[in-house]
Amino acid sequence: MSEYTDSVERYTEGLEFISTGPCPGCDVCRSDYGYDTQEAFDEAYENGDICAEPHFSWGGCDLCGSRLGGDFEEWHARDKESGELIHGPRACVDCVAYLANGDEPELWGE
């Protein structure tokens, strides 16, 4: 394991099924994308009308702990104990690539 994967493991402890982008069934996403009902949002998502839109922030990454500013996507996971859906605002591009393909960043530091 690398310093990066150790950090991801530490920051995501207790979470499972971590993914990035909008999530059907998420009330925060529904509201953020401007839909009045969950059904309308879920239908738009299924039709491909909802897509991930990265945003710039200096806030740092929720998943790996990097404090660098950059482009971020929202992320979702389930709490292992409660089963609750967790919505997070910032997954960095390194974490997006890691979750999608298992690609670790060449240069990384908290």
Protein Blocks (a to p, Z undefined) as FASTA:
>chain_A
ZZklmmmmmmmgoiahiaedjdehiaklmmmnopabfklmmmmmmnopaccdddddfkbp
fklopabdcdddddddddfklopacddfbdcfklmmmmmnopacfbdcZZ
